Amino acid sequence: MDAVMVLLAGVALSAFWLLAPSAPGDGSPEAGFARDMQAHHAQAVRMAMIIRD
């Protein structure tokens, strides 16, 4: 019974490791979107500072 539990735990952990999403690469659409949004938010902060002043 213990061997079966260890085997099932190993299978579950292996499946999680294989199916877990990885971080997007620098050239991926996700990374490009994040860079674009960083510039967009920087513009919004600048506009808010202009309005505040």
PDBQT receptor file of N, H, CA, C and O in Angstrom, charges set to zero:
ATOM      1  N   MET A   1       0.822  -1.199   0.000  1.00  0.00    +0.000 N 
ATOM      2  CA  MET A   1       0.000   0.000   0.000  1.00  0.00    +0.000 C 
ATOM      3  C   MET A   1       0.865   1.261   0.000  1.00  0.00    +0.000 C 
ATOM      4  O   MET A   1       0.573   2.209  -0.729  1.00  0.00    +0.000 OA
ATOM      5  N   ASP A   2       1.927   1.282   0.810  1.00  0.00    +0.000 N 
ATOM      6  H   ASP A   2       2.164   0.512   1.403  1.00  0.00    +0.000 HD
ATOM      7  CA  ASP A   2       2.813   2.451   0.850  1.00  0.00    +0.000 C 
ATOM      8  C   ASP A   2       3.528   2.655  -0.481  1.00  0.00    +0.000 C 
ATOM      9  O   ASP A   2       3.732   3.788  -0.918  1.00  0.00    +0.000 OA
ATOM     10  N   ALA A   3       3.906   1.553  -1.122  1.00  0.00    +0.000 N 
ATOM     11  H   ALA A   3       3.740   0.632  -0.768  1.00  0.00    +0.000 HD
ATOM     12  CA  ALA A   3       4.595   1.658  -2.407  1.00  0.00    +0.000 C 
ATOM     13  C   ALA A   3       3.656   2.250  -3.457  1.00  0.00    +0.000 C 
ATOM     14  O   ALA A   3       4.089   3.026  -4.309  1.00  0.00    +0.000 OA
ATOM     15  N   VAL A   4       2.398   1.895  -3.401  1.00  0.00    +0.000 N 
ATOM     16  H   VAL A   4       2.046   1.264  -2.708  1.00  0.00    +0.000 HD
ATOM     17  CA  VAL A   4       1.425   2.434  -4.350  1.00  0.00    +0.000 C 
ATOM     18  C   VAL A   4       1.252   3.938  -4.126  1.00  0.00    +0.000 C 
ATOM     19  O   VAL A   4       1.174   4.706  -5.085  1.00  0.00    +0.000 OA
ATOM     20  N   MET A   5       1.193   4.349  -2.880  1.00  0.00    +0.000 N 
ATOM     21  H   MET A   5       1.256   3.726  -2.101  1.00  0.00    +0.000 HD
ATOM     22  CA  MET A   5       1.037   5.768  -2.565  1.00  0.00    +0.000 C 
ATOM     23  C   MET A   5       2.259   6.562  -3.041  1.00  0.00    +0.000 C 
ATOM     24  O   MET A   5       2.114   7.656  -3.586  1.00  0.00    +0.000 OA
ATOM     25  N   VAL A   6       3.435   6.021  -2.839  1.00  0.00    +0.000 N 
ATOM     26  H   VAL A   6       3.552   5.133  -2.396  1.00  0.00    +0.000 HD
ATOM     27  CA  VAL A   6       4.662   6.683  -3.294  1.00  0.00    +0.000 C 
ATOM     28  C   VAL A   6       4.661   6.777  -4.813  1.00  0.00    +0.000 C 
ATOM     29  O   VAL A   6       5.020   7.811  -5.375  1.00  0.00    +0.000 OA
ATOM     30  N   LEU A   7       4.261   5.705  -5.474  1.00  0.00    +0.000 N 
ATOM     31  H   LEU A   7       3.969   4.864  -5.017  1.00  0.00    +0.000 HD
ATOM     32  CA  LEU A   7       4.202   5.701  -6.934  1.00  0.00    +0.000 C 
ATOM     33  C   LEU A   7       3.193   6.731  -7.438  1.00  0.00    +0.000 C 
ATOM     34  O   LEU A   7       3.487   7.473  -8.374  1.00  0.00    +0.000 OA
ATOM     35  N   LEU A   8       2.020   6.785  -6.836  1.00  0.00    +0.000 N 
ATOM     36  H   LEU A   8       1.781   6.183  -6.075  1.00  0.00    +0.000 HD
ATOM     37  CA  LEU A   8       1.008   7.763  -7.242  1.00  0.00    +0.000 C 
ATOM     38  C   LEU A   8       1.476   9.194  -7.002  1.00  0.00    +0.000 C 
ATOM     39  O   LEU A   8       1.238  10.075  -7.828  1.00  0.00    +0.000 OA
ATOM     40  N   ALA A   9       2.135   9.423  -5.883  1.00  0.00    +0.000 N 
ATOM     41  H   ALA A   9       2.329   8.708  -5.212  1.00  0.00    +0.000 HD
ATOM     42  CA  ALA A   9       2.668  10.755  -5.601  1.00  0.00    +0.000 C 
ATOM     43  C   ALA A   9       3.728  11.134  -6.634  1.00  0.00    +0.000 C 
ATOM     44  O   ALA A   9       3.771  12.279  -7.085  1.00  0.00    +0.000 OA
ATOM     45  N   GLY A  10       4.566  10.200  -7.004  1.00  0.00    +0.000 N 
ATOM     46  H   GLY A  10       4.531   9.270  -6.638  1.00  0.00    +0.000 HD
ATOM     47  CA  GLY A  10       5.588  10.457  -8.019  1.00  0.00    +0.000 C 
ATOM     48  C   GLY A  10       4.975  10.769  -9.368  1.00  0.00    +0.000 C 
ATOM     49  O   GLY A  10       5.440  11.669 -10.068  1.00  0.00    +0.000 OA
ATOM     50  N   VAL A  11       3.946  10.043  -9.740  1.00  0.00    +0.000 N 
ATOM     51  H   VAL A  11       3.569   9.312  -9.171  1.00  0.00    +0.000 HD
ATOM     52  CA  VAL A  11       3.259  10.290 -11.015  1.00  0.00    +0.000 C 
ATOM     53  C   VAL A  11       2.603  11.663 -10.991  1.00  0.00    +0.000 C 
ATOM     54  O   VAL A  11       2.690  12.411 -11.965  1.00  0.00    +0.000 OA
ATOM     55  N   ALA A  12       1.940  12.000  -9.874  1.00  0.00    +0.000 N 
ATOM     56  H   ALA A  12       1.870  11.392  -9.083  1.00  0.00    +0.000 HD
ATOM     57  CA  ALA A  12       1.280  13.294  -9.775  1.00  0.00    +0.000 C 
ATOM     58  C   ALA A  12       2.286  14.435  -9.861  1.00  0.00    +0.000 C 
ATOM     59  O   ALA A  12       2.053  15.415 -10.567  1.00  0.00    +0.000 OA
ATOM     60  N   LEU A  13       3.387  14.315  -9.157  1.00  0.00    +0.000 N 
ATOM     61  H   LEU A  13       3.576  13.518  -8.583  1.00  0.00    +0.000 HD
ATOM     62  CA  LEU A  13       4.405  15.363  -9.203  1.00  0.00    +0.000 C 
ATOM     63  C   LEU A  13       5.040  15.484 -10.589  1.00  0.00    +0.000 C 
ATOM     64  O   LEU A  13       5.321  16.589 -11.055  1.00  0.00    +0.000 OA
ATOM     65  N   SER A  14       5.260  14.360 -11.234  1.00  0.00    +0.000 N 
ATOM     66  H   SER A  14       5.032  13.463 -10.856  1.00  0.00    +0.000 HD
ATOM     67  CA  SER A  14       5.825  14.385 -12.592  1.00  0.00    +0.000 C 
ATOM     68  C   SER A  14       4.868  15.044 -13.566  1.00  0.00    +0.000 C 
ATOM     69  O   SER A  14       5.283  15.836 -14.413  1.00  0.00    +0.000 OA
ATOM     70  N   ALA A  15       3.584  14.719 -13.449  1.00  0.00    +0.000 N 
ATOM     71  H   ALA A  15       3.247  14.076 -12.761  1.00  0.00    +0.000 HD
ATOM     72  CA  ALA A  15       2.592  15.321 -14.338  1.00  0.00    +0.000 C 
ATOM     73  C   ALA A  15       2.511  16.824 -14.098  1.00  0.00    +0.000 C 
ATOM     74  O   ALA A  15       2.438  17.600 -15.052  1.00  0.00    +0.000 OA
ATOM     75  N   PHE A  16       2.524  17.239 -12.843  1.00  0.00    +0.000 N 
ATOM     76  H   PHE A  16       2.583  16.609 -12.069  1.00  0.00    +0.000 HD
ATOM     77  CA  PHE A  16       2.484  18.670 -12.542  1.00  0.00    +0.000 C 
ATOM     78  C   PHE A  16       3.698  19.367 -13.128  1.00  0.00    +0.000 C 
ATOM     79  O   PHE A  16       3.569  20.440 -13.719  1.00  0.00    +0.000 OA
ATOM     80  N   TRP A  17       4.861  18.783 -12.977  1.00  0.00    +0.000 N 
ATOM     81  H   TRP A  17       4.966  17.912 -12.498  1.00  0.00    +0.000 HD
ATOM     82  CA  TRP A  17       6.091  19.387 -13.485  1.00  0.00    +0.000 C 
ATOM     83  C   TRP A  17       6.066  19.490 -15.007  1.00  0.00    +0.000 C 
ATOM     84  O   TRP A  17       6.506  20.494 -15.568  1.00  0.00    +0.000 OA
ATOM     85  N   LEU A  18       5.553  18.458 -15.677  1.00  0.00    +0.000 N 
ATOM     86  H   LEU A  18       5.196  17.643 -15.221  1.00  0.00    +0.000 HD
ATOM     87  CA  LEU A  18       5.526  18.457 -17.137  1.00  0.00    +0.000 C 
ATOM     88  C   LEU A  18       4.465  19.409 -17.685  1.00  0.00    +0.000 C 
ATOM     89  O   LEU A  18       4.661  20.000 -18.747  1.00  0.00    +0.000 OA
ATOM     90  N   LEU A  19       3.359  19.564 -16.986  1.00  0.00    +0.000 N 
ATOM     91  H   LEU A  19       3.200  19.084 -16.123  1.00  0.00    +0.000 HD
ATOM     92  CA  LEU A  19       2.244  20.357 -17.495  1.00  0.00    +0.000 C 
ATOM     93  C   LEU A  19       2.236  21.797 -16.985  1.00  0.00    +0.000 C 
ATOM     94  O   LEU A  19       1.451  22.615 -17.464  1.00  0.00    +0.000 OA
ATOM     95  N   ALA A  20       3.093  22.114 -16.026  1.00  0.00    +0.000 N 
ATOM     96  H   ALA A  20       3.731  21.449 -15.637  1.00  0.00    +0.000 HD
ATOM     97  CA  ALA A  20       3.129  23.466 -15.465  1.00  0.00    +0.000 C 
ATOM     98  C   ALA A  20       3.584  24.451 -16.540  1.00  0.00    +0.000 C 
ATOM     99  O   ALA A  20       4.521  24.168 -17.287  1.00  0.00    +0.000 OA
ATOM    100  N   PRO A  21       2.925  25.604 -16.620  1.00  0.00    +0.000 N 
ATOM    101  CA  PRO A  21       3.344  26.587 -17.627  1.00  0.00    +0.000 C 
ATOM    102  C   PRO A  21       4.715  27.159 -17.286  1.00  0.00    +0.000 C 
ATOM    103  O   PRO A  21       5.057  27.345 -16.118  1.00  0.00    +0.000 OA
ATOM    104  N   SER A  22       5.473  27.427 -18.307  1.00  0.00    +0.000 N 
ATOM    105  H   SER A  22       5.196  27.275 -19.256  1.00  0.00    +0.000 HD
ATOM    106  CA  SER A  22       6.796  28.012 -18.094  1.00  0.00    +0.000 C 
ATOM    107  C   SER A  22       6.719  29.524 -18.312  1.00  0.00    +0.000 C 
ATOM    108  O   SER A  22       5.740  30.033 -18.859  1.00  0.00    +0.000 OA
ATOM    109  N   ALA A  23       7.731  30.212 -17.891  1.00  0.00    +0.000 N 
ATOM    110  H   ALA A  23       8.526  29.799 -17.446  1.00  0.00    +0.000 HD
ATOM    111  CA  ALA A  23       7.777  31.667 -18.071  1.00  0.00    +0.000 C 
ATOM    112  C   ALA A  23       7.928  31.974 -19.559  1.00  0.00    +0.000 C 
ATOM    113  O   ALA A  23       8.637  31.257 -20.265  1.00  0.00    +0.000 OA
ATOM    114  N   PRO A  24       7.272  33.030 -20.046  1.00  0.00    +0.000 N 
ATOM    115  CA  PRO A  24       7.400  33.365 -21.470  1.00  0.00    +0.000 C 
ATOM    116  C   PRO A  24       8.803  33.883 -21.781  1.00  0.00    +0.000 C 
ATOM    117  O   PRO A  24       9.454  34.496 -20.935  1.00  0.00    +0.000 OA
ATOM    118  N   GLY A  25       9.249  33.632 -22.988  1.00  0.00    +0.000 N 
ATOM    119  H   GLY A  25       8.720  33.134 -23.676  1.00  0.00    +0.000 HD
ATOM    120  CA  GLY A  25      10.557  34.102 -23.423  1.00  0.00    +0.000 C 
ATOM    121  C   GLY A  25      10.532  35.587 -23.752  1.00  0.00    +0.000 C 
ATOM    122  O   GLY A  25       9.463  36.190 -23.841  1.00  0.00    +0.000 OA
ATOM    123  N   ASP A  26      11.698  36.170 -23.931  1.00  0.00    +0.000 N 
ATOM    124  H   ASP A  26      12.566  35.680 -23.859  1.00  0.00    +0.000 HD
ATOM    125  CA  ASP A  26      11.800  37.606 -24.211  1.00  0.00    +0.000 C 
ATOM    126  C   ASP A  26      11.115  38.006 -25.516  1.00  0.00    +0.000 C 
ATOM    127  O   ASP A  26      10.626  39.129 -25.637  1.00  0.00    +0.000 OA
ATOM    128  N   GLY A  27      11.077  37.113 -26.476  1.00  0.00    +0.000 N 
ATOM    129  H   GLY A  27      11.474  36.201 -26.377  1.00  0.00    +0.000 HD
ATOM    130  CA  GLY A  27      10.467  37.429 -27.765  1.00  0.00    +0.000 C 
ATOM    131  C   GLY A  27       9.013  37.004 -27.875  1.00  0.00    +0.000 C 
ATOM    132  O   GLY A  27       8.422  37.108 -28.949  1.00  0.00    +0.000 OA
ATOM    133  N   SER A  28       8.432  36.532 -26.795  1.00  0.00    +0.000 N 
ATOM    134  H   SER A  28       8.913  36.448 -25.922  1.00  0.00    +0.000 HD
ATOM    135  CA  SER A  28       7.051  36.032 -26.849  1.00  0.00    +0.000 C 
ATOM    136  C   SER A  28       6.054  37.187 -26.887  1.00  0.00    +0.000 C 
ATOM    137  O   SER A  28       6.375  38.306 -26.485  1.00  0.00    +0.000 OA
ATOM    138  N   PRO A  29       4.839  36.909 -27.374  1.00  0.00    +0.000 N 
ATOM    139  CA  PRO A  29       3.802  37.947 -27.363  1.00  0.00    +0.000 C 
ATOM    140  C   PRO A  29       3.488  38.452 -25.952  1.00  0.00    +0.000 C 
ATOM    141  O   PRO A  29       3.188  39.631 -25.763  1.00  0.00    +0.000 OA
ATOM    142  N   GLU A  30       3.557  37.570 -24.979  1.00  0.00    +0.000 N 
ATOM    143  H   GLU A  30       3.801  36.612 -25.132  1.00  0.00    +0.000 HD
ATOM    144  CA  GLU A  30       3.279  37.979 -23.596  1.00  0.00    +0.000 C 
ATOM    145  C   GLU A  30       4.290  39.010 -23.111  1.00  0.00    +0.000 C 
ATOM    146  O   GLU A  30       3.923  40.009 -22.491  1.00  0.00    +0.000 OA
ATOM    147  N   ALA A  31       5.557  38.763 -23.394  1.00  0.00    +0.000 N 
ATOM    148  H   ALA A  31       5.855  37.952 -23.898  1.00  0.00    +0.000 HD
ATOM    149  CA  ALA A  31       6.601  39.697 -22.974  1.00  0.00    +0.000 C 
ATOM    150  C   ALA A  31       6.474  41.022 -23.719  1.00  0.00    +0.000 C 
ATOM    151  O   ALA A  31       6.669  42.085 -23.130  1.00  0.00    +0.000 OA
ATOM    152  N   GLY A  32       6.151  40.965 -25.003  1.00  0.00    +0.000 N 
ATOM    153  H   GLY A  32       5.993  40.102 -25.482  1.00  0.00    +0.000 HD
ATOM    154  CA  GLY A  32       5.946  42.189 -25.775  1.00  0.00    +0.000 C 
ATOM    155  C   GLY A  32       4.785  42.998 -25.230  1.00  0.00    +0.000 C 
ATOM    156  O   GLY A  32       4.868  44.222 -25.133  1.00  0.00    +0.000 OA
ATOM    157  N   PHE A  33       3.694  42.313 -24.871  1.00  0.00    +0.000 N 
ATOM    158  H   PHE A  33       3.627  41.319 -24.950  1.00  0.00    +0.000 HD
ATOM    159  CA  PHE A  33       2.538  42.997 -24.292  1.00  0.00    +0.000 C 
ATOM    160  C   PHE A  33       2.918  43.668 -22.979  1.00  0.00    +0.000 C 
ATOM    161  O   PHE A  33       2.522  44.805 -22.724  1.00  0.00    +0.000 OA
ATOM    162  N   ALA A  34       3.680  42.971 -22.149  1.00  0.00    +0.000 N 
ATOM    163  H   ALA A  34       4.002  42.048 -22.356  1.00  0.00    +0.000 HD
ATOM    164  CA  ALA A  34       4.095  43.545 -20.867  1.00  0.00    +0.000 C 
ATOM    165  C   ALA A  34       4.955  44.788 -21.081  1.00  0.00    +0.000 C 
ATOM    166  O   ALA A  34       4.810  45.774 -20.358  1.00  0.00    +0.000 OA
ATOM    167  N   ARG A  35       5.850  44.747 -22.071  1.00  0.00    +0.000 N 
ATOM    168  H   ARG A  35       5.968  43.946 -22.658  1.00  0.00    +0.000 HD
ATOM    169  CA  ARG A  35       6.683  45.927 -22.363  1.00  0.00    +0.000 C 
ATOM    170  C   ARG A  35       5.818  47.086 -22.851  1.00  0.00    +0.000 C 
ATOM    171  O   ARG A  35       6.012  48.229 -22.435  1.00  0.00    +0.000 OA
ATOM    172  N   ASP A  36       4.863  46.791 -23.734  1.00  0.00    +0.000 N 
ATOM    173  H   ASP A  36       4.706  45.863 -24.072  1.00  0.00    +0.000 HD
ATOM    174  CA  ASP A  36       3.972  47.840 -24.236  1.00  0.00    +0.000 C 
ATOM    175  C   ASP A  36       3.159  48.455 -23.100  1.00  0.00    +0.000 C 
ATOM    176  O   ASP A  36       2.986  49.673 -23.047  1.00  0.00    +0.000 OA
ATOM    177  N   MET A  37       2.667  47.629 -22.206  1.00  0.00    +0.000 N 
ATOM    178  H   MET A  37       2.808  46.639 -22.249  1.00  0.00    +0.000 HD
ATOM    179  CA  MET A  37       1.864  48.131 -21.095  1.00  0.00    +0.000 C 
ATOM    180  C   MET A  37       2.716  48.945 -20.121  1.00  0.00    +0.000 C 
ATOM    181  O   MET A  37       2.224  49.889 -19.503  1.00  0.00    +0.000 OA
ATOM    182  N   GLN A  38       3.978  48.583 -19.988  1.00  0.00    +0.000 N 
ATOM    183  H   GLN A  38       4.377  47.816 -20.491  1.00  0.00    +0.000 HD
ATOM    184  CA  GLN A  38       4.875  49.364 -19.122  1.00  0.00    +0.000 C 
ATOM    185  C   GLN A  38       5.001  50.788 -19.669  1.00  0.00    +0.000 C 
ATOM    186  O   GLN A  38       4.935  51.754 -18.910  1.00  0.00    +0.000 OA
ATOM    187  N   ALA A  39       5.179  50.913 -20.973  1.00  0.00    +0.000 N 
ATOM    188  H   ALA A  39       5.233  50.127 -21.589  1.00  0.00    +0.000 HD
ATOM    189  CA  ALA A  39       5.268  52.240 -21.582  1.00  0.00    +0.000 C 
ATOM    190  C   ALA A  39       3.934  52.974 -21.456  1.00  0.00    +0.000 C 
ATOM    191  O   ALA A  39       3.913  54.172 -21.173  1.00  0.00    +0.000 OA
ATOM    192  N   HIS A  40       2.835  52.275 -21.660  1.00  0.00    +0.000 N 
ATOM    193  H   HIS A  40       2.852  51.302 -21.890  1.00  0.00    +0.000 HD
ATOM    194  CA  HIS A  40       1.499  52.866 -21.551  1.00  0.00    +0.000 C 
ATOM    195  C   HIS A  40       1.257  53.411 -20.141  1.00  0.00    +0.000 C 
ATOM    196  O   HIS A  40       0.756  54.524 -19.981  1.00  0.00    +0.000 OA
ATOM    197  N   HIS A  41       1.606  52.642 -19.141  1.00  0.00    +0.000 N 
ATOM    198  H   HIS A  41       2.014  51.738 -19.271  1.00  0.00    +0.000 HD
ATOM    199  CA  HIS A  41       1.396  53.091 -17.763  1.00  0.00    +0.000 C 
ATOM    200  C   HIS A  41       2.329  54.230 -17.389  1.00  0.00    +0.000 C 
ATOM    201  O   HIS A  41       1.949  55.105 -16.611  1.00  0.00    +0.000 OA
ATOM    202  N   ALA A  42       3.532  54.234 -17.924  1.00  0.00    +0.000 N 
ATOM    203  H   ALA A  42       3.840  53.523 -18.556  1.00  0.00    +0.000 HD
ATOM    204  CA  ALA A  42       4.448  55.346 -17.676  1.00  0.00    +0.000 C 
ATOM    205  C   ALA A  42       3.868  56.640 -18.249  1.00  0.00    +0.000 C 
ATOM    206  O   ALA A  42       3.989  57.701 -17.636  1.00  0.00    +0.000 OA
ATOM    207  N   GLN A  43       3.237  56.553 -19.426  1.00  0.00    +0.000 N 
ATOM    208  H   GLN A  43       3.139  55.691 -19.923  1.00  0.00    +0.000 HD
ATOM    209  CA  GLN A  43       2.588  57.722 -20.008  1.00  0.00    +0.000 C 
ATOM    210  C   GLN A  43       1.442  58.205 -19.113  1.00  0.00    +0.000 C 
ATOM    211  O   GLN A  43       1.269  59.409 -18.921  1.00  0.00    +0.000 OA
ATOM    212  N   ALA A  44       0.668  57.276 -18.571  1.00  0.00    +0.000 N 
ATOM    213  H   ALA A  44       0.808  56.298 -18.726  1.00  0.00    +0.000 HD
ATOM    214  CA  ALA A  44      -0.453  57.640 -17.696  1.00  0.00    +0.000 C 
ATOM    215  C   ALA A  44       0.047  58.324 -16.431  1.00  0.00    +0.000 C 
ATOM    216  O   ALA A  44      -0.571  59.276 -15.954  1.00  0.00    +0.000 OA
ATOM    217  N   VAL A  45       1.149  57.850 -15.892  1.00  0.00    +0.000 N 
ATOM    218  H   VAL A  45       1.651  57.077 -16.279  1.00  0.00    +0.000 HD
ATOM    219  CA  VAL A  45       1.709  58.488 -14.694  1.00  0.00    +0.000 C 
ATOM    220  C   VAL A  45       2.168  59.904 -15.031  1.00  0.00    +0.000 C 
ATOM    221  O   VAL A  45       1.929  60.833 -14.259  1.00  0.00    +0.000 OA
ATOM    222  N   ARG A  46       2.827  60.074 -16.178  1.00  0.00    +0.000 N 
ATOM    223  H   ARG A  46       3.022  59.319 -16.805  1.00  0.00    +0.000 HD
ATOM    224  CA  ARG A  46       3.265  61.416 -16.585  1.00  0.00    +0.000 C 
ATOM    225  C   ARG A  46       2.071  62.349 -16.758  1.00  0.00    +0.000 C 
ATOM    226  O   ARG A  46       2.127  63.502 -16.330  1.00  0.00    +0.000 OA
ATOM    227  N   MET A  47       0.991  61.870 -17.379  1.00  0.00    +0.000 N 
ATOM    228  H   MET A  47       0.946  60.934 -17.727  1.00  0.00    +0.000 HD
ATOM    229  CA  MET A  47      -0.193  62.702 -17.551  1.00  0.00    +0.000 C 
ATOM    230  C   MET A  47      -0.796  63.083 -16.203  1.00  0.00    +0.000 C 
ATOM    231  O   MET A  47      -1.216  64.224 -16.006  1.00  0.00    +0.000 OA
ATOM    232  N   ALA A  48      -0.838  62.141 -15.288  1.00  0.00    +0.000 N 
ATOM    233  H   ALA A  48      -0.497  61.215 -15.448  1.00  0.00    +0.000 HD
ATOM    234  CA  ALA A  48      -1.389  62.428 -13.956  1.00  0.00    +0.000 C 
ATOM    235  C   ALA A  48      -0.528  63.458 -13.222  1.00  0.00    +0.000 C 
ATOM    236  O   ALA A  48      -1.055  64.312 -12.510  1.00  0.00    +0.000 OA
ATOM    237  N   MET A  49       0.778  63.380 -13.393  1.00  0.00    +0.000 N 
ATOM    238  H   MET A  49       1.206  62.686 -13.972  1.00  0.00    +0.000 HD
ATOM    239  CA  MET A  49       1.664  64.355 -12.744  1.00  0.00    +0.000 C 
ATOM    240  C   MET A  49       1.460  65.754 -13.345  1.00  0.00    +0.000 C 
ATOM    241  O   MET A  49       1.508  66.751 -12.625  1.00  0.00    +0.000 OA
ATOM    242  N   ILE A  50       1.235  65.823 -14.647  1.00  0.00    +0.000 N 
ATOM    243  H   ILE A  50       1.196  65.013 -15.232  1.00  0.00    +0.000 HD
ATOM    244  CA  ILE A  50       0.985  67.117 -15.299  1.00  0.00    +0.000 C 
ATOM    245  C   ILE A  50      -0.310  67.711 -14.760  1.00  0.00    +0.000 C 
ATOM    246  O   ILE A  50      -0.365  68.897 -14.434  1.00  0.00    +0.000 OA
ATOM    247  N   ILE A  51      -1.347  66.891 -14.666  1.00  0.00    +0.000 N 
ATOM    248  H   ILE A  51      -1.303  65.927 -14.931  1.00  0.00    +0.000 HD
ATOM    249  CA  ILE A  51      -2.637  67.368 -14.153  1.00  0.00    +0.000 C 
ATOM    250  C   ILE A  51      -2.497  67.806 -12.701  1.00  0.00    +0.000 C 
ATOM    251  O   ILE A  51      -3.052  68.829 -12.301  1.00  0.00    +0.000 OA
ATOM    252  N   ARG A  52      -1.759  67.036 -11.915  1.00  0.00    +0.000 N 
ATOM    253  H   ARG A  52      -1.308  66.204 -12.239  1.00  0.00    +0.000 HD
ATOM    254  CA  ARG A  52      -1.580  67.386 -10.502  1.00  0.00    +0.000 C 
ATOM    255  C   ARG A  52      -0.881  68.723 -10.352  1.00  0.00    +0.000 C 
ATOM    256  O   ARG A  52      -1.266  69.549  -9.525  1.00  0.00    +0.000 OA
ATOM    257  N   ASP A  53       0.155  68.930 -11.163  1.00  0.00    +0.000 N 
ATOM    258  H   ASP A  53       0.468  68.258 -11.835  1.00  0.00    +0.000 HD
ATOM    259  CA  ASP A  53       0.944  70.169 -11.055  1.00  0.00    +0.000 C 
ATOM    260  C   ASP A  53       0.152  71.332 -11.609  1.00  0.00    +0.000 C 
ATOM    261  O   ASP A  53       0.636  72.464 -11.611  1.00  0.00    +0.000 OA
TER     262      ASP A  53
